[in-house]
């Protein structure tokens, strides 16, 4: 019974996390434990336990007299700290991933192609719909996930999963529409990283990764502090 309860809590946490990553709730909005429990057809207990775990990730906060609410968007200083942490963790992962550079090239190329397909869909549609925006975010993150998968270090993976949640909070500032989005910039910067990896240029790839994250920070702090509707 104890094992099953732990599995159920993990499943509920994953479902709530997915909804948070999809921006189902606006920043600052209250998350009803009983409401989520009814929606997922489980008791309130695993939902409450999942919310405690998600609070540690920073995606939700507990507010007196209100309960759990979706965390607000990140402030510029928090974004700077986040990107600083990502630089350290992703550089460590890329170092390890380079040990099998052929696999790294192959998998980064596949992830980059997926991102390119999403951009082509956006171009064909003529607008950035909510669904295509989420596809872009998934493809963008998928490129970085390749590096961690090939790094094969459980602790780096756990760290980046925490950073992934905060990265989602940072992306909540991308509500200004296409002019504020970094769709093409991110794709091109990923391409520069990939080019260095193709050349087996270890230091060049690390430098391209650092430059990419620097540019992400610059773009993130330049857009209005608003949330996705």
Buried (B, 14 or more C-beta within 10 A) or exposed (E): EEEEEEEBBBBBBEBBBEBBBBBEBEBBEEBBBEEBBEEBEBEBBBBBBBBEBBBEBBBBBEEEEEBBBBBBBBEEEBBBEBBEBBBEBBBBBBBBBBEBBEEBBEBBBEBBEBBBEBBEBBEEEEEBEEEBBBBBBBBBBBBBBBBBBBBEBEEBBEBBEBBBBBBBBBBBBBBEEEEBBBBEBBBEBBBBBBEBBBEEBBEBBBBBBBEBBEBBBEBBBEBEEBBBE
